């Protein structure tokens, strides 16, 4: 177990990385997940008969010479649940960090970027057993959650599968919210895809897939002993064989495509983070791409037939963490 003395400075450095590189860039009001109007103004849209004139946006109306209004967005407290895979396969890494450290960074990013908006965050930790951290608000709670994740010991014992963990999470969630699943998704997709699909019916789901480059390709390093961290099985292979390396790469690519296909089929947003890449940049690119798609889908649906777009008008930097 990694001690508090080691965890505290490590988590503070991680907080600085998140707040310096992501804060301000990804901040914005999240869209409400429950029906009903809020009190904060949303994006401008063309006025249609029956709209409340008290919501008129006079600045946009004056610039466009067309009447425009702003709909309110929901401003309720958002509840975020993280399902973190901390099984033995996550205790692996051959690049900048281990997969478990990258998973911690992903959880920390979501937590630090949402806790100041008053959102509640909780976690289900899949380790030697499935433990639950209740959802609460505040930085102290978030740091305690991250400290618990940081201190999880390495282990190789059998645990409930990812599918069973998703089923339990689905049964315990009462309020609609955001669910973030952080895993390498190495369990066969048929074991967790259906449970993830059920979660996505009521919640917005972000699947963070954590990958190490050695899981995708084998280097030519001669005789290599491979160990399955979940079962302890060992096998020696000769990586000097070009045919073996090609077959490994093809099998790995097929496995990752099957994972991506299952996540798409379940209706989850898919973010892949690698231990040999800048995870902050990958996170930012994912969020920006998600926002562009959301805006492109929202604008045509809200604009009446024949109405012209207002240059420079769009959602107010909103969107959620996913």
SULCOR-V189760 format. One record per residue. N is the residue number from 1. PHI is phi in degrees with one decimal (NA if undefined). OMEGA is omega as a letter, one per 20 degrees, with the letter a starting at -180 (NA if undefined). Layout:
# SULCOR-V189760
n=N phi=PHI omega=OMEGA
n=N phi=PHI omega=OMEGA
This chain:
# SULCOR-V189760
n=1 phi=NA omega=r
n=2 phi=-83.3 omega=a
n=3 phi=-75.9 omega=r
n=4 phi=-61.7 omega=a
n=5 phi=-62.5 omega=r
n=6 phi=-82.2 omega=a
n=7 phi=-71.3 omega=a
n=8 phi=-58.2 omega=r
n=9 phi=-65.2 omega=r
n=10 phi=-64.5 omega=a
n=11 phi=-70.2 omega=r
n=12 phi=-67.0 omega=r
n=13 phi=-62.8 omega=r
n=14 phi=-64.3 omega=r
n=15 phi=-63.0 omega=r
n=16 phi=-64.3 omega=r
n=17 phi=-59.6 omega=a
n=18 phi=-65.7 omega=a
n=19 phi=-70.8 omega=a
n=20 phi=-76.3 omega=a
n=21 phi=-95.5 omega=a
n=22 phi=-112.1 omega=a
n=23 phi=-61.5 omega=a
n=24 phi=91.7 omega=r
n=25 phi=-78.7 omega=a
n=26 phi=-104.4 omega=a
n=27 phi=-69.0 omega=r
n=28 phi=160.6 omega=a
n=29 phi=-68.6 omega=r
n=30 phi=-75.6 omega=r
n=31 phi=-75.3 omega=r
n=32 phi=-66.6 omega=r
n=33 phi=-98.9 omega=r
n=34 phi=-108.9 omega=a
n=35 phi=-68.1 omega=r
n=36 phi=109.9 omega=a
n=37 phi=-76.3 omega=r
n=38 phi=-107.8 omega=a
n=39 phi=-117.1 omega=a
n=40 phi=-94.9 omega=a
n=41 phi=-70.0 omega=r
n=42 phi=-101.0 omega=a
n=43 phi=-79.9 omega=r
n=44 phi=-78.3 omega=r
n=45 phi=-144.1 omega=a
n=46 phi=-65.0 omega=r
n=47 phi=-69.1 omega=r
n=48 phi=-126.6 omega=a
n=49 phi=-55.2 omega=a
n=50 phi=102.5 omega=r
n=51 phi=-67.1 omega=r
n=52 phi=-70.7 omega=a
n=53 phi=-67.8 omega=r
n=54 phi=-69.8 omega=r
n=55 phi=-96.9 omega=a
n=56 phi=-62.5 omega=r
n=57 phi=-98.0 omega=a
n=58 phi=-72.0 omega=r
n=59 phi=-66.0 omega=r
n=60 phi=-67.2 omega=r
n=61 phi=-59.5 omega=a
n=62 phi=-67.6 omega=a
n=63 phi=-71.3 omega=a
n=64 phi=-98.6 omega=a
n=65 phi=61.5 omega=r
n=66 phi=-130.2 omega=r
n=67 phi=-70.0 omega=r
n=68 phi=-130.4 omega=r
n=69 phi=-127.0 omega=r
n=70 phi=-122.7 omega=r
n=71 phi=-79.4 omega=r
n=72 phi=-75.7 omega=r
n=73 phi=-109.4 omega=a
n=74 phi=-68.8 omega=a
n=75 phi=-123.3 omega=r
n=76 phi=-74.4 omega=r
n=77 phi=-63.0 omega=a
n=78 phi=-95.7 omega=r
n=79 phi=-107.8 omega=a
n=80 phi=-117.7 omega=r
n=81 phi=-120.1 omega=r
n=82 phi=-110.1 omega=r
n=83 phi=-105.5 omega=a
n=84 phi=-104.7 omega=r
n=85 phi=-82.0 omega=r
n=86 phi=-118.3 omega=r
n=87 phi=-78.4 omega=a
n=88 phi=-62.1 omega=a
n=89 phi=-66.3 omega=r
n=90 phi=-81.5 omega=r
n=91 phi=-85.8 omega=a
n=92 phi=-146.1 omega=r
n=93 phi=-174.5 omega=a
n=94 phi=-125.3 omega=a
n=95 phi=-120.4 omega=a
n=96 phi=-71.3 omega=a
n=97 phi=-157.4 omega=r
n=98 phi=-83.4 omega=a
n=99 phi=-63.1 omega=a
n=100 phi=-65.4 omega=r
n=101 phi=-70.7 omega=r
n=102 phi=-67.1 omega=r
n=103 phi=-63.5 omega=r
n=104 phi=-61.0 omega=r
n=105 phi=-62.1 omega=r
n=106 phi=-65.2 omega=r
n=107 phi=-64.1 omega=r
n=108 phi=-63.1 omega=r
n=109 phi=-60.5 omega=r
n=110 phi=-63.1 omega=a
n=111 phi=-66.0 omega=a
n=112 phi=-64.9 omega=a
n=113 phi=-80.8 omega=a
n=114 phi=-116.2 omega=a
n=115 phi=-68.0 omega=a
n=116 phi=-76.0 omega=r
n=117 phi=-88.1 omega=r
n=118 phi=83.6 omega=a
n=119 phi=-78.3 omega=r
n=120 phi=-95.6 omega=r
n=121 phi=-133.2 omega=r
n=122 phi=-136.0 omega=a
n=123 phi=-149.3 omega=r
n=124 phi=-109.6 omega=a
n=125 phi=-107.2 omega=a
n=126 phi=-93.4 omega=a
n=127 phi=-131.7 omega=r
n=128 phi=-66.4 omega=r
n=129 phi=-148.2 omega=r
n=130 phi=-102.3 omega=a
n=131 phi=-111.3 omega=a
n=132 phi=-122.2 omega=r
n=133 phi=-107.2 omega=a
n=134 phi=-59.9 omega=a
n=135 phi=-78.4 omega=r
n=136 phi=-143.2 omega=r
n=137 phi=-103.0 omega=r
n=138 phi=99.6 omega=a
n=139 phi=-68.1 omega=a
n=140 phi=-60.2 omega=r
n=141 phi=-65.5 omega=a
n=142 phi=-61.9 omega=r
n=143 phi=-64.6 omega=r
n=144 phi=-65.8 omega=r
n=145 phi=-62.8 omega=a
n=146 phi=-66.7 omega=r
n=147 phi=-61.1 omega=r
n=148 phi=-66.2 omega=r
n=149 phi=-65.0 omega=a
n=150 phi=-59.9 omega=a
n=151 phi=-90.4 omega=r
n=152 phi=-61.0 omega=a
n=153 phi=-74.1 omega=r
n=154 phi=-72.1 omega=a
n=155 phi=-155.2 omega=a
n=156 phi=-130.1 omega=a
n=157 phi=-76.5 omega=a
n=158 phi=-70.9 omega=a
n=159 phi=-137.8 omega=r
n=160 phi=-59.0 omega=a
n=161 phi=-69.6 omega=r
n=162 phi=-62.5 omega=r
n=163 phi=-61.6 omega=r
n=164 phi=-64.4 omega=r
n=165 phi=-65.6 omega=r
n=166 phi=-64.9 omega=r
n=167 phi=-61.5 omega=a
n=168 phi=-65.7 omega=r
n=169 phi=-60.4 omega=a
n=170 phi=-62.0 omega=a
n=171 phi=-69.7 omega=a
n=172 phi=-90.6 omega=a
n=173 phi=-82.0 omega=r
n=174 phi=-102.6 omega=a
n=175 phi=-86.3 omega=r
n=176 phi=-67.9 omega=a
n=177 phi=-173.2 omega=a
n=178 phi=-113.0 omega=r
n=179 phi=-116.8 omega=r
n=180 phi=-116.1 omega=r
n=181 phi=-106.6 omega=a
n=182 phi=-110.8 omega=a
n=183 phi=-162.1 omega=r
n=184 phi=-90.9 omega=r
n=185 phi=54.1 omega=a
n=186 phi=-80.4 omega=r
n=187 phi=-62.5 omega=r
n=188 phi=-54.6 omega=a
n=189 phi=-54.5 omega=a
n=190 phi=-63.9 omega=r
n=191 phi=-84.8 omega=a
n=192 phi=-129.7 omega=a
n=193 phi=-62.7 omega=a
n=194 phi=-64.1 omega=r
n=195 phi=-64.6 omega=r
n=196 phi=-67.1 omega=r
n=197 phi=-63.3 omega=r
n=198 phi=-63.8 omega=r
n=199 phi=-62.6 omega=a
n=200 phi=-69.8 omega=r
n=201 phi=-65.9 omega=a
n=202 phi=-108.7 omega=a
n=203 phi=-130.9 omega=r
n=204 phi=-83.7 omega=a
n=205 phi=-116.4 omega=r
n=206 phi=-114.1 omega=r
n=207 phi=-102.1 omega=r
n=208 phi=-100.9 omega=a
n=209 phi=-92.9 omega=a
n=210 phi=-104.3 omega=a
n=211 phi=-132.0 omega=r
n=212 phi=-110.0 omega=a
n=213 phi=-60.1 omega=r
n=214 phi=-71.9 omega=r
n=215 phi=-82.1 omega=a
n=216 phi=-107.6 omega=a
n=217 phi=-143.2 omega=r
n=218 phi=-105.6 omega=r
n=219 phi=-80.9 omega=r
n=220 phi=-87.7 omega=a
n=221 phi=-126.2 omega=r
n=222 phi=80.1 omega=a
n=223 phi=-74.1 omega=a
n=224 phi=-130.4 omega=r
n=225 phi=-97.2 omega=r
n=226 phi=-102.4 omega=a
n=227 phi=-126.2 omega=r
n=228 phi=-81.3 omega=a
n=229 phi=-67.8 omega=a
n=230 phi=-80.4 omega=a
n=231 phi=-112.7 omega=a
n=232 phi=83.6 omega=r
n=233 phi=-65.1 omega=a
n=234 phi=-118.6 omega=r
n=235 phi=-152.8 omega=r
n=236 phi=-97.2 omega=a
n=237 phi=-132.4 omega=r
n=238 phi=-98.1 omega=a
n=239 phi=-77.3 omega=r
n=240 phi=-70.7 omega=a
n=241 phi=-78.1 omega=r
n=242 phi=-63.7 omega=r
n=243 phi=-62.9 omega=r
n=244 phi=-62.5 omega=a
n=245 phi=-63.7 omega=r
n=246 phi=-65.8 omega=r
n=247 phi=-63.4 omega=r
n=248 phi=-62.3 omega=a
n=249 phi=-62.4 omega=r
n=250 phi=-66.0 omega=r
n=251 phi=-65.6 omega=r
n=252 phi=-65.1 omega=r
n=253 phi=-62.9 omega=r
n=254 phi=-64.4 omega=r
n=255 phi=-63.6 omega=a
n=256 phi=-67.7 omega=r
n=257 phi=-67.7 omega=r
n=258 phi=-63.8 omega=r
n=259 phi=-64.0 omega=a
n=260 phi=-61.2 omega=r
n=261 phi=-64.6 omega=r
n=262 phi=-66.1 omega=r
n=263 phi=-66.9 omega=r
n=264 phi=-63.4 omega=a
n=265 phi=-63.3 omega=r
n=266 phi=-80.6 omega=r
n=267 phi=84.3 omega=r
n=268 phi=-94.8 omega=r
n=269 phi=-78.2 omega=a
n=270 phi=-112.5 omega=r
n=271 phi=-122.2 omega=r
n=272 phi=-104.4 omega=r
n=273 phi=-115.4 omega=a
n=274 phi=-118.1 omega=a
n=275 phi=-72.6 omega=a
n=276 phi=-106.9 omega=a
n=277 phi=-123.2 omega=r
n=278 phi=-76.3 omega=a
n=279 phi=-66.9 omega=r
n=280 phi=-64.7 omega=r
n=281 phi=-63.1 omega=r
n=282 phi=-63.9 omega=r
n=283 phi=-64.9 omega=r
n=284 phi=-62.2 omega=a
n=285 phi=-61.1 omega=r
n=286 phi=-64.0 omega=a
n=287 phi=-64.2 omega=a
n=288 phi=-64.1 omega=r
n=289 phi=-64.3 omega=r
n=290 phi=-62.5 omega=a
n=291 phi=-67.4 omega=r
n=292 phi=-61.8 omega=r
n=293 phi=-65.7 omega=r
n=294 phi=-64.7 omega=r
n=295 phi=-67.1 omega=a
n=296 phi=-63.3 omega=r
n=297 phi=-77.3 omega=a
n=298 phi=-80.3 omega=a
n=299 phi=-62.8 omega=r
n=300 phi=-62.4 omega=a
n=301 phi=-70.9 omega=a
n=302 phi=-95.6 omega=a
n=303 phi=-91.7 omega=r
n=304 phi=-64.3 omega=r
n=305 phi=-58.0 omega=r
n=306 phi=86.7 omega=a
n=307 phi=-80.2 omega=a
n=308 phi=-89.1 omega=r
n=309 phi=-77.0 omega=r
n=310 phi=-97.9 omega=a
n=311 phi=-56.8 omega=r
n=312 phi=85.3 omega=a
n=313 phi=-99.5 omega=r
n=314 phi=-170.1 omega=r
n=315 phi=-58.6 omega=a
n=316 phi=-78.3 omega=r
n=317 phi=65.3 omega=a
n=318 phi=-82.7 omega=a
n=319 phi=98.0 omega=a
n=320 phi=-97.9 omega=a
n=321 phi=-69.6 omega=a
n=322 phi=-85.1 omega=NA
